[in-house]
């Protein structure tokens, strides 16, 4: 009988913790999942200056709720489907690598902080 009561109390604690995490946004808060964007003014096979990509990524991450400092991206010689570049910076006080997956030569990309 005592083990049944302890089990019920433990289950109630786990369910309460799960409810708190869901309500607080711990599972679905800012920064969860990839972000998408597009660099403007690119033509087929265009190159992207690292400074331009840094500006775009900083704005996207800030719009998503992160505080960005010291974002650095390399120049990308040619943008097209499957081209990947990695930027580094500090997001909300922690060092991050940000992977940019270009989707096409028009500058559409998916951003994934890791």
MMTF fields as JSON, N, C-alpha, C and O atoms, coordinates in Angstrom:
{
  "mmtfVersion": "1.0.0",
  "mmtfProducer": "UNKNOWN",
  "numBonds": 455,
  "numAtoms": 456,
  "numGroups": 114,
  "numChains": 1,
  "numModels": 1,
  "chainsPerModel": [1],
  "groupsPerChain": [114],
  "chainIdList": ["A"],
  "bondAtomList": [4, 2, 8, 6, 12, 10, 16, 14, 20, 18, 24, 22, 28, 26, 32, 30, 36, 34, 40, 38, 44, 42, 48, 46, 52, 50, 56, 54, 60, 58, 64, 62, 68, 66, 72, 70, 76, 74, 80, 78, 84, 82, 88, 86, 92, 90, 96, 94, 100, 98, 104, 102, 108, 106, 112, 110, 116, 114, 120, 118, 124, 122, 128, 126, 132, 130, 136, 134, 140, 138, 144, 142, 148, 146, 152, 150, 156, 154, 160, 158, 164, 162, 168, 166, 172, 170, 176, 174, 180, 178, 184, 182, 188, 186, 192, 190, 196, 194, 200, 198, 204, 202, 208, 206, 212, 210, 216, 214, 220, 218, 224, 222, 228, 226, 232, 230, 236, 234, 240, 238, 244, 242, 248, 246, 252, 250, 256, 254, 260, 258, 264, 262, 268, 266, 272, 270, 276, 274, 280, 278, 284, 282, 288, 286, 292, 290, 296, 294, 300, 298, 304, 302, 308, 306, 312, 310, 316, 314, 320, 318, 324, 322, 328, 326, 332, 330, 336, 334, 340, 338, 344, 342, 348, 346, 352, 350, 356, 354, 360, 358, 364, 362, 368, 366, 372, 370, 376, 374, 380, 378, 384, 382, 388, 386, 392, 390, 396, 394, 400, 398, 404, 402, 408, 406, 412, 410, 416, 414, 420, 418, 424, 422, 428, 426, 432, 430, 436, 434, 440, 438, 444, 442, 448, 446, 452, 450],
  "bondOrderList": [1, 1, 1, 1, 1, 1, 1, 1, 1, 1, 1, 1, 1, 1, 1, 1, 1, 1, 1, 1, 1, 1, 1, 1, 1, 1, 1, 1, 1, 1, 1, 1, 1, 1, 1, 1, 1, 1, 1, 1, 1, 1, 1, 1, 1, 1, 1, 1, 1, 1, 1, 1, 1, 1, 1, 1, 1, 1, 1, 1, 1, 1, 1, 1, 1, 1, 1, 1, 1, 1, 1, 1, 1, 1, 1, 1, 1, 1, 1, 1, 1, 1, 1, 1, 1, 1, 1, 1, 1, 1, 1, 1, 1, 1, 1, 1, 1, 1, 1, 1, 1, 1, 1, 1, 1, 1, 1, 1, 1, 1, 1, 1, 1],
  "groupList": [{"groupName": "UNK", "atomNameList": ["N", "CA", "C", "O"], "elementList": ["N", "C", "C", "O"], "formalChargeList": [0, 0, 0, 0], "bondAtomList": [1, 0, 2, 1, 3, 2], "bondOrderList": [1, 1, 2], "singleLetterCode": "X", "chemCompType": "L-PEPTIDE LINKING"}],
  "groupTypeList": [0, 0, 0, 0, 0, 0, 0, 0, 0, 0, 0, 0, 0, 0, 0, 0, 0, 0, 0, 0, 0, 0, 0, 0, 0, 0, 0, 0, 0, 0, 0, 0, 0, 0, 0, 0, 0, 0, 0, 0, 0, 0, 0, 0, 0, 0, 0, 0, 0, 0, 0, 0, 0, 0, 0, 0, 0, 0, 0, 0, 0, 0, 0, 0, 0, 0, 0, 0, 0, 0, 0, 0, 0, 0, 0, 0, 0, 0, 0, 0, 0, 0, 0, 0, 0, 0, 0, 0, 0, 0, 0, 0, 0, 0, 0, 0, 0, 0, 0, 0, 0, 0, 0, 0, 0, 0, 0, 0, 0, 0, 0, 0, 0, 0],
  "groupIdList": [1, 2, 3, 4, 5, 6, 7, 8, 9, 10, 11, 12, 13, 14, 15, 16, 17, 18, 19, 20, 21, 22, 23, 24, 25, 26, 27, 28, 29, 30, 31, 32, 33, 34, 35, 36, 37, 38, 39, 40, 41, 42, 43, 44, 45, 46, 47, 48, 49, 50, 51, 52, 53, 54, 55, 56, 57, 58, 59, 60, 61, 62, 63, 64, 65, 66, 67, 68, 69, 70, 71, 72, 73, 74, 75, 76, 77, 78, 79, 80, 81, 82, 83, 84, 85, 86, 87, 88, 89, 90, 91, 92, 93, 94, 95, 96, 97, 98, 99, 100, 101, 102, 103, 104, 105, 106, 107, 108, 109, 110, 111, 112, 113, 114],
  "secStructList": [7, 2, 2, 2, 2, 2, 2, 2, 2, 2, 2, 2, 2, 2, 2, 2, 2, 2, 2, 2, 2, 2, 2, 2, 6, 6, 6, 6, 1, 6, 6, 7, 1, 7, 3, 3, 3, 3, 7, 1, 1, 7, 7, 6, 6, 7, 7, 5, 7, 2, 2, 2, 2, 2, 2, 2, 2, 2, 2, 2, 2, 2, 2, 6, 6, 7, 7, 3, 3, 3, 3, 3, 7, 7, 7, 5, 1, 7, 7, 7, 6, 6, 7, 3, 3, 3, 3, 3, 3, 3, 3, 6, 6, 3, 3, 3, 3, 3, 3, 3, 3, 3, 7, 1, 6, 6, 7, 3, 3, 3, 3, 3, 3, 7],
  "xCoordList": [0.824, 0.0, 0.876, 0.583, 1.946, 2.837, 3.507, 3.677, 3.894, 4.538, 3.576, 4.013, 2.299, 1.301, 1.197, 1.126, 1.188, 1.112, 2.365, 2.263, 3.526, 4.779, 4.788, 5.239, 4.292, 4.222, 3.3, 3.624, 2.172, 1.211, 1.819, 1.666, 2.506, 3.162, 4.259, 4.395, 5.037, 6.09, 5.494, 6.003, 4.434, 3.764, 3.213, 3.335, 2.611, 2.087, 3.217, 3.044, 4.371, 5.516, 6.025, 6.335, 6.112, 6.574, 5.589, 6.002, 4.304, 3.294, 3.305, 3.136, 3.505, 3.592, 4.801, 4.7, 5.947, 7.155, 6.957, 7.354, 6.353, 6.096, 5.167, 5.388, 4.133, 3.209, 3.927, 3.703, 4.778, 5.519, 6.446, 6.519, 7.161, 8.053, 7.281, 7.738, 6.122, 5.315, 4.798, 4.824, 4.331, 3.8, 4.913, 4.711, 6.067, 7.164, 7.847, 8.636, 7.556, 8.172, 9.517, 10.236, 9.875, 11.175, 11.323, 12.425, 10.225, 10.289, 10.137, 10.707, 9.379, 9.014, 9.399, 8.791, 10.384, 10.773, 11.588, 11.828, 12.025, 12.845, 14.099, 14.659, 14.528, 15.741, 15.539, 16.509, 14.29, 14.023, 13.783, 12.849, 14.613, 14.429, 15.119, 15.6, 15.164, 15.868, 15.076, 13.847, 15.799, 15.212, 15.462, 16.435, 14.608, 14.808, 14.824, 14.215, 15.526, 15.604, 16.056, 16.226, 16.248, 16.738, 17.563, 17.158, 18.724, 19.552, 19.023, 18.77, 18.856, 18.273, 19.345, 20.508, 18.936, 19.802, 20.849, 21.855, 20.642, 21.621, 21.166, 19.974, 22.121, 21.831, 22.48, 23.237, 22.186, 22.685, 24.207, 24.923, 24.691, 26.126, 26.802, 28.03, 26.033, 26.618, 27.42, 27.186, 28.361, 29.085, 28.422, 27.7, 28.681, 28.122, 29.272, 30.102, 29.311, 30.309, 29.927, 28.753, 30.929, 30.684, 29.983, 29.124, 30.342, 29.733, 28.233, 27.456, 27.815, 26.391, 25.625, 24.515, 26.216, 25.584, 25.521, 24.526, 26.573, 26.581, 25.426, 24.748, 25.202, 24.124, 22.768, 21.931, 22.543, 21.266, 21.03, 19.934, 22.033, 21.879, 21.652, 20.823, 22.385, 22.207, 20.777, 20.177, 20.223, 18.846, 17.848, 16.909, 18.053, 17.144, 17.164, 16.116, 18.351, 18.466, 17.896, 17.262, 18.104, 17.507, 15.989, 15.301, 15.458, 14.006, 13.438, 12.278, 14.247, 13.821, 14.012, 13.681, 14.539, 14.649, 16.042, 16.21, 17.052, 18.421, 19.173, 18.845, 20.171, 21.045, 22.359, 23.041, 22.722, 23.891, 25.022, 24.812, 26.231, 27.423, 28.51, 28.625, 29.292, 30.488, 30.242, 30.966, 29.219, 28.959, 29.976, 30.167, 30.631, 31.631, 31.3, 31.139, 31.199, 30.931, 31.996, 32.446, 32.404, 33.367, 32.666, 31.449, 33.44, 32.9, 32.531, 33.238, 31.414, 30.976, 31.129, 30.42, 32.034, 32.363, 31.21, 31.116, 30.331, 29.228, 28.059, 28.216, 26.882, 25.7, 24.854, 24.59, 24.437, 23.577, 23.068, 23.416, 22.24, 21.682, 22.804, 23.701, 22.734, 23.706, 24.955, 25.792, 25.1, 26.265, 26.045, 24.966, 27.073, 26.988, 28.136, 29.261, 27.839, 28.888, 28.613, 27.478, 29.645, 29.512, 29.975, 31.074, 29.127, 29.455, 29.625, 29.097, 30.363, 30.611, 30.301, 30.545, 29.762, 29.475, 28.973, 29.011, 28.506, 27.955, 26.469, 26.071, 25.647, 24.197, 23.751, 23.949, 23.151, 22.667, 23.765, 23.515, 24.993, 26.111, 26.899, 27.921, 26.439, 27.135, 27.728, 27.124, 28.906, 29.491, 28.691, 28.32, 28.436, 27.668, 28.335, 28.983, 28.173, 28.432, 27.061, 26.127, 26.938, 25.669, 25.892, 26.689, 25.193, 25.335, 24.288, 23.101, 24.744, 23.856, 23.83, 24.854, 22.648, 22.442, 21.749, 20.573, 22.456, 21.825, 20.974, 21.398, 19.77, 18.82, 18.808, 18.436, 19.215, 19.211, 20.099, 20.647, 20.234, 21.096, 20.426, 21.065, 19.142, 18.446, 18.739, 18.284, 19.486, 19.876, 19.001, 19.174, 18.051, 17.243, 18.118, 18.926, 17.94, 18.771, 18.024, 17.02, 18.549, 18.08, 19.244, 20.389, 18.935, 19.937, 19.711, 18.591, 20.776, 20.678, 21.806, 22.961, 21.478, 22.516, 22.849, 21.96, 24.146, 24.564, 25.575, 26.046],
  "yCoordList": [-1.188, 0.0, 1.263, 2.233, 1.234, 2.393, 2.616, 3.759, 1.535, 1.686, 2.288, 3.03, 1.996, 2.588, 4.091, 4.861, 4.509, 5.934, 6.662, 7.749, 6.084, 6.692, 6.799, 7.804, 5.771, 5.789, 6.9, 7.59, 7.072, 8.123, 9.503, 10.388, 9.696, 10.981, 11.258, 12.387, 10.241, 10.409, 10.745, 11.624, 10.062, 10.341, 11.76, 12.457, 12.188, 13.553, 14.576, 15.616, 14.279, 15.185, 15.283, 16.374, 14.158, 14.151, 14.908, 15.712, 14.662, 15.37, 16.871, 17.685, 17.228, 18.644, 19.308, 20.432, 18.629, 19.161, 19.321, 20.337, 18.335, 18.411, 19.581, 20.298, 19.776, 20.897, 22.223, 23.15, 22.332, 23.58, 23.871, 25.013, 22.86, 23.054, 23.481, 24.346, 22.888, 23.241, 24.673, 25.411, 25.071, 26.424, 27.466, 28.568, 27.141, 28.115, 28.312, 29.243, 27.445, 27.576, 26.897, 27.126, 26.081, 25.428, 24.522, 24.366, 23.926, 23.061, 23.834, 23.444, 24.919, 25.593, 27.064, 27.845, 27.456, 28.861, 29.319, 28.544, 30.602, 31.128, 30.293, 29.755, 30.194, 29.47, 27.988, 27.263, 27.511, 26.099, 25.868, 26.425, 25.06, 24.732, 25.714, 26.761, 25.366, 26.208, 27.454, 27.468, 28.493, 29.711, 29.749, 29.165, 30.421, 30.56, 32.029, 32.862, 32.34, 33.717, 33.77, 32.742, 34.985, 35.171, 36.441, 37.495, 36.324, 37.491, 38.144, 37.458, 39.431, 40.147, 40.544, 40.735, 40.665, 41.215, 40.276, 40.731, 38.973, 38.026, 37.54, 37.356, 37.337, 36.712, 35.328, 34.997, 34.532, 33.163, 33.125, 33.809, 32.322, 32.158, 33.308, 33.374, 34.213, 35.36, 34.934, 33.877, 35.773, 35.565, 36.404, 37.36, 36.026, 36.752, 37.179, 36.365, 38.48, 38.977, 38.513, 38.514, 38.117, 37.686, 38.752, 38.432, 40.013, 41.105, 41.207, 41.492, 40.974, 41.028, 39.892, 40.091, 38.7, 37.553, 37.757, 37.407, 38.318, 38.611, 39.524, 39.285, 40.569, 41.522, 40.842, 41.053, 40.027, 39.328, 38.329, 38.28, 37.54, 36.548, 37.201, 36.741, 38.271, 38.984, 39.481, 39.339, 40.061, 40.557, 39.411, 39.544, 38.291, 37.15, 36.582, 36.296, 36.422, 35.837, 36.779, 36.328, 38.07, 39.036, 39.028, 39.11, 38.929, 38.848, 37.591, 37.575, 36.543, 35.288, 35.291, 34.309, 36.381, 36.498, 36.334, 36.359, 36.167, 36.019, 37.339, 38.217, 37.484, 38.662, 38.253, 37.362, 38.893, 38.495, 39.495, 40.705, 38.977, 39.806, 39.101, 37.876, 39.864, 39.379, 38.231, 37.235, 38.365, 37.346, 37.517, 38.627, 36.433, 36.447, 35.356, 34.189, 35.755, 34.815, 34.974, 36.089, 33.877, 33.978, 34.425, 34.298, 34.943, 35.22, 33.888, 32.894, 33.872, 32.667, 32.923, 33.769, 32.217, 32.531, 32.375, 33.139, 31.399, 31.172, 30.573, 29.553, 31.198, 30.734, 29.889, 30.286, 28.734, 27.844, 26.734, 26.652, 25.875, 24.767, 23.875, 23.473, 23.577, 22.694, 23.37, 22.714, 24.665, 25.385, 25.625, 26.044, 25.356, 25.498, 26.378, 26.262, 27.26, 28.042, 28.045, 27.847, 28.268, 28.259, 29.593, 30.056, 30.21, 31.478, 31.205, 30.229, 32.08, 31.925, 33.237, 34.315, 33.135, 34.332, 33.957, 32.795, 34.954, 34.766, 35.086, 36.179, 34.119, 34.304, 34.174, 33.136, 35.228, 35.273, 34.897, 34.221, 35.352, 35.177, 33.888, 33.706, 32.987, 31.713, 31.634, 32.13, 31.016, 30.866, 29.847, 28.783, 30.196, 29.332, 29.267, 30.221, 28.144, 28.032, 28.049, 27.409, 28.77, 28.877, 28.331, 28.879, 27.258, 26.65, 27.26, 27.291, 27.746, 28.342, 27.408, 27.185, 26.863, 25.98, 26.783, 27.121, 27.094, 27.814, 26.84, 25.72, 27.275, 26.418, 26.638, 25.742, 27.833, 28.127, 29.335, 29.94, 29.679, 30.808, 32.154, 33.194, 32.154, 33.398, 33.865, 34.935, 33.078, 33.49, 32.98, 33.4, 32.077, 31.504, 30.549, 29.803, 30.59, 29.741, 29.314, 29.907, 28.265, 27.789, 27.937, 27.633, 28.406, 28.697, 27.761, 27.631, 27.114, 26.204, 26.483, 26.157, 27.092, 27.267, 25.921, 25.125, 25.679, 24.445, 24.749, 23.835],
  "zCoordList": [0.0, 0.0, 0.0, -0.699, 0.79, 0.853, -0.49, -0.913, -1.171, -2.485, -3.502, -4.382, -3.411, -4.3, -4.059, -5.017, -2.841, -2.502, -2.99, -3.559, -2.779, -3.24, -4.766, -5.316, -5.444, -6.908, -7.404, -8.371, -6.758, -7.143, -6.921, -7.762, -5.802, -5.526, -6.555, -7.025, -6.904, -7.905, -9.27, -9.965, -9.657, -10.928, -10.954, -11.962, -9.859, -9.779, -9.916, -10.551, -9.319, -9.441, -10.869, -11.346, -11.548, -12.942, -13.825, -14.66, -13.653, -14.448, -14.16, -15.067, -12.896, -12.542, -13.177, -13.668, -13.175, -13.804, -15.312, -15.881, -15.957, -17.399, -17.718, -18.694, -16.904, -17.121, -16.943, -17.72, -15.948, -15.732, -16.901, -17.353, -17.405, -18.546, -19.788, -20.535, -20.013, -21.186, -21.083, -22.068, -19.909, -19.723, -19.75, -20.26, -19.217, -19.151, -20.493, -20.654, -21.46, -22.774, -22.887, -23.86, -21.939, -21.98, -23.199, -23.723, -23.653, -24.824, -26.131, -27.15, -26.11, -27.349, -27.368, -28.101, -26.589, -26.492, -27.683, -28.61, -27.667, -28.744, -28.94, -27.985, -30.181, -30.487, -30.701, -30.922, -30.64, -30.859, -32.341, -32.917, -32.95, -34.353, -35.274, -34.84, -36.559, -37.531, -37.905, -37.846, -38.288, -38.814, -40.317, -40.795, -41.059, -42.494, -42.872, -42.201, -43.95, -44.418, -45.858, -46.513, -46.341, -47.701, -47.776, -47.286, -48.396, -48.677, -49.943, -50.933, -49.924, -51.063, -52.07, -51.715, -53.331, -54.366, -54.914, -55.459, -54.788, -55.323, -56.693, -56.935, -57.574, -58.856, -58.853, -57.941, -59.862, -59.933, -59.795, -60.527, -58.852, -58.646, -57.923, -57.892, -57.343, -56.646, -55.433, -54.847, -55.076, -53.825, -52.739, -53.022, -51.495, -50.352, -49.466, -49.061, -49.167, -48.218, -46.819, -46.449, -46.051, -44.684, -43.853, -43.032, -44.06, -43.291, -43.566, -42.655, -44.827, -45.16, -44.498, -44.004, -44.488, -43.842, -42.327, -41.693, -41.752, -40.312, -39.926, -38.927, -40.715, -40.438, -40.496, -39.618, -41.519, -41.68, -40.55, -39.991, -40.21, -39.148, -37.795, -37.009, -37.523, -36.254, -36.113, -35.048, -37.173, -37.131, -36.917, -36.132, -37.613, -37.471, -36.057, -35.479, -35.512, -34.171, -33.128, -32.174, -33.286, -32.351, -32.452, -31.434, -33.667, -33.84, -33.186, -32.775, -33.089, -32.475, -30.956, -30.293, -30.403, -28.955, -28.388, -27.169, -29.235, -28.753, -28.796, -29.595, -27.95, -27.947, -28.58, -28.074, -29.68, -30.467, -30.282, -30.355, -30.041, -30.029, -30.815, -30.773, -31.517, -32.195, -33.174, -33.155, -34.034, -35.065, -36.184, -36.682, -36.585, -37.656, -38.669, -38.312, -39.948, -41.036, -42.11, -42.374, -42.731, -43.83, -45.119, -45.249, -46.055, -47.38, -48.017, -47.851, -48.751, -49.449, -50.943, -51.489, -51.618, -53.005, -53.99, -54.95, -53.769, -54.693, -53.928, -53.258, -54.022, -53.307, -54.25, -55.385, -53.779, -54.548, -53.668, -52.49, -54.239, -53.484, -52.951, -53.691, -51.657, -51.03, -50.5, -49.88, -50.729, -50.199, -48.711, -48.292, -47.919, -46.47, -46.001, -46.487, -45.048, -44.4, -42.898, -42.463, -42.126, -40.669, -40.121, -40.427, -39.305, -38.653, -37.153, -36.62, -36.497, -35.063, -34.366, -34.907, -33.164, -32.387, -31.014, -30.61, -30.311, -28.982, -29.029, -29.432, -28.612, -28.575, -27.134, -26.502, -26.621, -25.236, -24.246, -23.248, -24.541, -23.626, -23.782, -23.119, -24.652, -24.841, -26.244, -27.196, -26.386, -27.725, -28.547, -28.051, -29.811, -30.707, -32.066, -32.498, -32.733, -34.167, -34.83, -34.347, -35.921, -36.632, -38.04, -38.802, -38.382, -39.705, -40.626, -40.302, -41.783, -42.777, -43.979, -44.625, -44.275, -45.423, -46.517, -46.381, -47.594, -48.704, -49.503, -49.788, -49.861, -50.555, -52.06, -52.818, -52.499, -53.937, -54.212, -53.291, -55.495, -55.864, -55.622, -55.78, -55.237, -54.919, -53.489, -53.084, -52.73, -51.388, -50.275, -49.131, -50.56, -49.49, -48.684, -49.238, -47.362, -46.496, -45.256, -44.86, -44.658, -43.352, -42.397, -42.731, -41.214, -40.198, -39.019, -38.526, -38.572, -37.426, -36.438, -36.711, -35.276, -34.249, -33.617, -33.316, -33.422, -32.753, -31.659, -30.982]
}
